Amino acid sequence: MASDSDYQQVIRALSERIVAAQRPIRILDALKWDAEVQADFFRHKGKKLPYVDSEYYQRQNALQFDPAKKLEEFHDIERDIRRHLGQYSGVGSIMQRMCHEYSMVVEMLVARGTPRFTEISQELYGSAEDAFHVGAPTLKDLATLMSRTLTKLAGKTVNELDEEKYTSEEAVAILAERLGKYFVDAERTPRVVLTDGIVADAAAGADRIRILNNNHYSEREIRIFEIHEGWVHLGTTLNGMSQPYCTFLSKGPPSSTVTQEGLAIITEIFTFSSWPGRLQRLTNRIIGVNMAEEGANFLEVYDFYREQGMEEADSYQCAQRVFRGSTPEGGPFTKDLSYSKGFILIYNYIRLAVQRGLVANIPLLFVGKTTLEDIHIIADLVAEGIIIPPRYTPPQFQDIAALSAWMCYSLFLNRLDLQRLATDFKAILF
């Protein structure tokens, strides 16, 4: 009979194999369009579709691994997980699903520039038409409702916090100071660096946050970088890296991306750091993906962003996010649905956890690159000592009492008919 020590070492050995196997897989790097595609688009005054096909990806973004061998490697790891941990092991089920998802990612990258790419993307990240339960509104419905509300708020909440007065260099210095205080006891404080190679304004890696160079940022934007990229993405990475056995928690397959991005958005909301303009950007991502799912091409999505009042360069970048990995007339890469989809799933998870008295599990969302469906398994593994609790957890999730109070009211408020209230409140509101 294997001892507890043997059991723990088997878990760690299998976990390390997953970490090593996924290392050369860089999804976003494999999907990006280079600067020449953008330059050519604007040489044609934004009136001609970019020329990107399957051969473009093979030529410009060649995969740094052999797909067939990589699929075989994940298959072998999955087989060994079953052999050493058993078919119904909790921790084994998490690792097997990771292997399966990474295999799907490899297949998706092989399918770049083909219709199959979007099909796999929708399996991994979802579609704007997916329902949350029978008869429930979809993400597309959310975008429609949000757009109506946000249109009415346009220009009515702007103040000095929206002034983009900080240079990229100043933003890096401010963010580095703030993160130094948050990760004060870290073995190595995460770095904040300038970069020219990202689509977004900021992106978190394993030990750093990259800030887009030659730009200006507002206080609100820097605060979002701190919360979203720092507290959540870097925090969960460091929490995962500190695990003694389940080191796979430092790496995230697509299912954890939905949870991660949703957790980042909900933390923005709970810290009162978000604002209507931020929500409009997230809502537009849903609309852009949905347009492409319904057959719109790159020019149509680009024009949509221009109609939202965005500059040409920003509109191009947003449209590119939709079609990266695909073609300008193909289906979308649906990862950008993760932000809103993840928010809705996590918000409802927290509400139900409060309703059922299971609040102790809520901070475990930060233990690493987790997924909602694994939280009950992770709770058991924490009780066994296989997983250690998260070291870095935002204050709003440390104080479960305050969070529970918020959600108790939320459970009741959602039972009220907003349309009926609007009629009753008409004399007060108008």
VOGU-3710 file (C-alpha; in Angstrom, 3 decimals, decimal comma):
1> masdsdyqqv> 0,000/0,000/0,000  1,363/3,403/-0,979  2,092/5,822/1,852  0,751/9,371/2,000  4,204/10,572/1,002  4,224/8,286/-2,049  0,745/9,495/-3,003  1,809/13,130/-2,769  4,928/12,548/-4,828  2,939/10,765/-7,535
11> iralseriva> 0,623/13,765/-7,747  3,562/16,147/-7,994  5,348/14,078/-10,640  2,243/13,902/-12,837  1,541/17,583/-12,228  5,046/18,552/-13,286  4,633/16,561/-16,490  1,555/18,624/-17,369  3,394/21,859/-16,606  6,310/20,811/-18,813
21> aqrpirilda> 4,091/19,555/-21,633  2,118/22,796/-21,927  5,190/25,046/-21,774  5,765/25,502/-25,543  2,054/26,107/-26,196  1,560/29,853/-26,510  -1,982/30,397/-27,726  -2,019/34,161/-28,269  1,440/34,212/-29,856  0,288/31,581/-32,343
31> lkwdaevqad> -2,790/33,627/-33,318  -1,480/37,188/-33,643  -1,278/39,243/-36,823  1,947/41,151/-37,430  2,371/44,894/-37,886  2,554/44,596/-41,679  -1,047/43,342/-41,834  -2,174/46,450/-39,980  -0,019/48,748/-42,105  -1,429/47,247/-45,297
41> ffrhkgkklp> -4,985/47,614/-43,978  -4,535/51,345/-43,467  -2,680/51,763/-46,764  -5,994/50,757/-48,300  -7,850/53,293/-46,092  -9,532/50,552/-44,076  -11,588/49,451/-47,091  -9,901/46,157/-47,997  -9,956/42,953/-46,004  -6,581/42,018/-44,490
51> yvdseyyqrq> -4,914/39,142/-46,281  -4,646/36,399/-43,670  -5,151/32,703/-44,393  -4,014/29,358/-42,980  -0,669/29,628/-44,767  -0,086/33,017/-43,109  -0,102/31,428/-39,652  2,194/28,610/-40,712  4,618/31,125/-42,179  4,488/33,897/-39,568
61> nalqfdpakk> 3,614/32,021/-36,385  5,053/28,553/-36,786  4,276/26,337/-33,786  7,225/25,685/-31,489  6,319/22,024/-31,106  5,311/19,025/-33,177  1,492/18,797/-32,872  1,339/15,017/-33,330  4,003/14,404/-30,693  2,379/16,897/-28,342
71> leefhdierd> -0,992/15,146/-28,639  0,716/11,829/-27,947  2,457/13,333/-24,921  -0,807/14,524/-23,364  -2,418/11,178/-24,150  0,413/9,401/-22,326  0,104/11,676/-19,290  -3,668/11,170/-19,170  -3,180/7,407/-19,348  -0,610/7,478/-16,526
81> irrhlgqysg> -2,924/9,599/-14,354  -5,570/6,873/-14,586  -3,010/4,138/-13,952  -1,429/5,749/-10,906  -4,331/7,683/-9,343  -7,383/5,767/-10,531  -10,216/6,700/-12,825  -12,288/8,456/-10,163  -9,593/10,299/-8,232  -10,575/13,927/-7,586
91> vgsimqrmch> -7,161/15,417/-8,291  -6,760/12,944/-11,153  -9,990/14,122/-12,756  -8,731/17,715/-12,740  -5,444/16,726/-14,367  -7,140/14,494/-16,939  -9,432/17,326/-17,979  -6,411/19,617/-18,318  -4,729/17,122/-20,628  -7,906/16,847/-22,688
101> eysmvvemlv> -8,229/20,641/-22,981  -4,594/21,137/-23,918  -5,055/18,486/-26,614  -8,008/20,481/-27,942  -5,855/23,619/-27,885  -3,226/21,853/-30,013  -5,935/20,816/-32,469  -7,266/24,388/-32,527  -3,824/25,796/-33,326  -3,342/23,263/-36,099
111> argtprftei> -6,698/24,442/-37,498  -5,759/28,129/-37,648  -7,266/29,846/-40,666  -9,940/27,169/-41,156  -13,607/26,845/-40,030  -12,551/24,147/-37,552  -10,611/26,779/-35,591  -13,782/28,590/-34,521  -15,608/25,329/-33,805  -12,945/24,301/-31,305
121> sqelygsaed> -12,756/27,827/-29,883  -16,483/27,689/-29,164  -16,066/24,320/-27,444  -13,312/25,725/-25,237  -14,496/29,275/-24,522  -18,175/29,216/-25,480  -20,414/31,157/-27,855  -22,394/34,381/-27,490  -25,506/32,248/-28,041  -24,860/29,847/-25,141
131> afhvgaptlk> -27,539/29,772/-22,424  -26,683/29,749/-18,714  -29,666/27,501/-17,997  -32,908/26,503/-19,729  -34,755/29,623/-20,827  -32,044/31,959/-19,529  -30,768/35,033/-21,411  -27,553/34,569/-23,395  -24,402/36,683/-23,520  -25,844/38,249/-26,667
141> dlatlmsrtl> -28,885/39,302/-24,616  -26,602/40,693/-21,921  -24,785/42,808/-24,504  -28,075/44,210/-25,810  -29,278/45,164/-22,320  -25,918/46,580/-21,272  -25,610/48,678/-24,434  -28,989/50,304/-23,831  -28,067/51,196/-20,256  -24,524/52,326/-21,011
151> tklagktvne> -25,740/54,568/-23,850  -27,832/56,492/-21,318  -24,752/56,906/-19,099  -22,473/58,185/-21,855  -20,557/61,244/-20,663  -22,452/61,464/-17,359  -19,877/59,810/-15,090  -16,636/61,280/-16,440  -14,380/63,155/-14,004  -10,704/63,747/-13,268
161> ldeekytsee> -10,101/60,020/-12,734  -10,672/59,516/-16,469  -7,969/61,966/-17,550  -5,209/60,050/-19,353  -2,398/62,062/-17,818  0,132/59,351/-17,001  2,725/58,236/-19,538  3,524/54,559/-19,934  6,681/55,056/-17,888  4,761/56,771/-15,091
171> availaerlg> 2,114/54,041/-15,121  4,843/51,402/-14,747  6,344/53,206/-11,746  2,968/53,681/-10,024  1,922/50,097/-10,619  5,268/48,693/-9,464  4,980/50,593/-6,185  1,421/49,394/-5,544  2,159/45,767/-6,368  5,248/45,892/-4,189
181> kyfvdaertp> 2,958/46,618/-1,247  0,416/43,947/-2,189  3,038/41,222/-2,732  5,165/42,508/0,141  6,144/39,058/1,410  6,768/37,506/-2,001  10,132/35,837/-2,546  10,511/38,011/-5,623  8,261/41,011/-6,248  6,603/40,759/-9,669
191> rvvltdgiva> 8,044/43,191/-12,192  6,212/45,769/-14,277  7,778/46,364/-17,698  7,100/48,256/-20,918  6,387/46,355/-24,122  5,378/46,918/-27,740  4,196/43,381/-28,391  0,680/43,081/-26,944  -2,816/43,802/-28,247  -4,202/44,927/-24,870
201> daaagadrir> -2,968/47,859/-22,777  -1,671/45,434/-20,136  -1,021/41,710/-19,815  0,122/39,529/-16,931  2,712/36,797/-17,294  4,167/34,363/-14,789  6,249/36,947/-12,932  5,536/40,300/-14,548  2,939/42,684/-15,918  3,592/44,197/-19,320
211> ilnnnhyser> 2,315/47,696/-20,049  1,909/48,932/-23,624  4,545/51,514/-24,454  4,028/54,965/-26,006  0,616/55,414/-24,445  -1,167/57,475/-21,797  -3,289/56,135/-18,972  -5,829/57,422/-16,482  -5,990/56,750/-12,761  -8,915/54,412/-13,409
221> eirifeiheg> -6,922/52,388/-15,940  -3,914/52,034/-13,642  -6,236/50,879/-10,870  -7,664/48,230/-13,232  -4,137/47,042/-14,053  -3,462/46,741/-10,330  -6,635/44,774/-9,587  -7,142/42,736/-12,755  -3,602/41,893/-13,812  -1,973/42,152/-10,383
231> wvhlgttlng> -4,274/40,994/-7,615  -6,018/38,334/-9,686  -3,861/37,081/-12,573  -0,454/37,438/-10,936  -1,840/36,547/-7,522  -3,355/33,260/-8,677  -0,196/32,411/-10,620  1,955/32,905/-7,514  -0,542/30,968/-5,400  -0,378/28,120/-7,908
241> msqpyctfls> 3,421/28,200/-8,036  3,594/27,899/-4,248  1,652/24,615/-4,239  3,781/21,753/-2,898  2,194/19,025/-5,042  -0,481/20,405/-7,388  1,882/22,607/-9,354  -0,509/22,408/-12,321  -2,513/25,140/-10,552  0,049/27,682/-11,796
251> kgppsstvtq> -1,000/27,020/-15,403  -4,400/27,538/-16,898  -6,177/25,715/-19,730  -9,140/27,457/-21,438  -11,721/26,427/-18,814  -9,692/28,226/-16,163  -9,459/31,269/-18,454  -13,225/31,748/-18,144  -12,977/31,537/-14,348  -9,858/33,725/-14,221
261> eglaiiteif> -11,242/36,533/-16,349  -14,591/36,383/-14,575  -12,828/36,526/-11,217  -10,825/39,541/-12,384  -13,969/41,386/-13,535  -15,908/40,621/-10,364  -12,972/41,847/-8,274  -13,006/45,072/-10,279  -16,698/45,426/-9,446  -16,336/44,542/-5,756
271> tfsswpgrlq> -13,524/47,085/-5,342  -15,562/49,807/-7,119  -12,728/50,093/-9,643  -14,685/49,628/-12,874  -16,621/52,313/-14,762  -19,143/52,534/-17,644  -16,480/52,968/-20,307  -14,790/49,779/-19,142  -18,066/47,874/-19,244  -18,786/49,248/-22,723
281> rltnriigvn> -15,501/47,802/-23,948  -16,363/44,385/-22,504  -19,874/44,570/-23,950  -18,532/45,499/-27,388  -16,349/42,401/-27,293  -19,460/40,259/-26,968  -21,109/42,125/-29,844  -18,010/41,829/-32,041  -17,729/38,070/-31,455  -21,461/37,586/-32,026
291> maeeganfle> -21,340/39,561/-35,269  -18,593/37,275/-36,551  -20,505/34,195/-35,389  -23,442/35,415/-37,461  -21,294/35,890/-40,569  -19,914/39,438/-40,348  -16,432/39,934/-41,809  -13,506/41,955/-40,486  -14,558/45,185/-42,214  -18,048/45,010/-40,740
301> vydfyreqgm> -16,732/44,461/-37,228  -14,140/47,217/-37,728  -16,898/49,592/-38,859  -18,953/48,651/-35,792  -16,128/49,780/-33,534  -15,699/52,985/-35,510  -19,417/53,663/-35,026  -18,829/53,404/-31,276  -16,591/56,463/-31,545  -13,280/54,603/-31,353
311> eeadsyqcaq> -10,168/55,754/-33,198  -9,057/53,862/-36,307  -6,096/52,128/-34,622  -8,172/51,049/-31,601  -10,973/49,819/-33,865  -8,480/47,752/-35,836  -7,036/46,206/-32,671  -10,494/45,332/-31,344  -11,556/43,774/-34,647  -8,266/41,889/-34,803
321> rvfrgstpeg> -8,983/40,373/-31,374  -12,172/38,915/-32,838  -10,571/37,354/-35,927  -7,079/36,402/-34,694  -6,406/32,760/-35,448  -9,172/32,803/-38,040  -9,466/34,648/-41,353  -11,037/38,073/-42,014  -14,090/36,319/-43,430  -14,083/33,342/-41,067
331> gpftkdlsys> -15,579/32,768/-37,651  -14,248/34,383/-34,467  -11,835/33,429/-31,730  -14,290/33,452/-28,830  -11,930/33,921/-25,877  -13,121/37,509/-25,353  -16,457/36,149/-24,141  -14,608/34,845/-21,064  -14,749/38,176/-19,222  -18,527/38,548/-19,120
341> kgfiliynyi> -19,309/34,827/-19,128  -16,943/34,235/-16,223  -18,365/37,183/-14,279  -21,924/35,839/-14,525  -20,902/32,297/-13,560  -18,826/33,402/-10,567  -21,368/35,943/-9,325  -24,051/33,274/-9,298  -21,689/30,747/-7,723  -21,014/33,173/-4,863
351> rlavqrglva> -24,720/33,921/-4,435  -25,562/30,217/-4,252  -22,624/29,508/-1,921  -23,936/32,185/0,447  -27,518/30,895/0,175  -26,379/27,372/1,080  -23,856/28,353/3,751  -20,821/27,164/1,771  -18,926/30,445/2,030  -15,674/28,868/3,222
361> nipllfvgkt> -14,981/27,667/-0,321  -15,197/31,118/-1,934  -11,559/32,200/-1,260  -10,395/28,952/-2,893  -11,171/30,583/-6,240  -7,769/32,264/-5,809  -5,776/29,120/-5,000  -4,445/29,008/-8,569  -5,735/28,711/-12,120  -8,957/27,037/-11,027
371> tledihiiad> -12,323/26,308/-12,602  -15,674/26,579/-10,845  -16,486/22,903/-11,307  -13,305/21,932/-9,435  -13,827/24,009/-6,295  -15,490/21,183/-4,347  -12,570/18,880/-5,212  -10,051/21,569/-4,288  -11,792/22,020/-0,921  -11,309/18,307/-0,238
381> lvaegiiipp> -7,661/18,500/-1,290  -7,096/21,444/1,056  -8,586/19,379/3,889  -6,182/16,543/2,964  -3,190/18,864/2,895  -2,559/18,199/-0,802  -3,346/21,830/-1,667  -2,488/24,791/0,540  -4,870/27,789/0,861  -4,165/30,852/-1,302
391> rytppqfqdi> -1,432/33,113/-0,020  -2,639/36,181/-1,928  -6,360/36,903/-1,748  -7,945/40,334/-2,362  -9,311/41,898/0,857  -12,876/41,716/-0,458  -12,599/37,918/-0,548  -10,845/37,615/2,786  -13,805/39,177/4,612  -16,487/36,622/3,824
401> aalsawmcys> -18,833/38,289/6,313  -19,062/41,495/4,278  -19,352/39,585/1,007  -22,109/37,415/2,451  -24,084/40,461/3,547  -23,917/41,879/0,001  -25,103/38,584/-1,507  -27,941/38,133/0,990  -29,511/41,335/-0,304  -28,707/40,344/-3,880
411> lflnrldlqr> -30,709/37,132/-3,487  -33,808/39,165/-2,642  -33,308/42,059/-5,039  -33,232/39,737/-8,036  -36,801/38,702/-7,225  -38,106/42,227/-7,779  -39,636/43,194/-11,124  -37,528/46,089/-12,410  -40,121/47,104/-14,992  -42,818/47,284/-12,335
421> latdfkailf> -40,504/49,327/-10,117  -39,774/51,695/-13,006  -43,494/52,399/-13,294  -43,903/52,912/-9,559  -40,809/55,112/-9,319  -41,718/57,194/-12,376  -42,621/60,290/-10,381  -39,296/60,100/-8,543  -37,028/59,330/-11,475  -38,430/61,596/-14,160
//
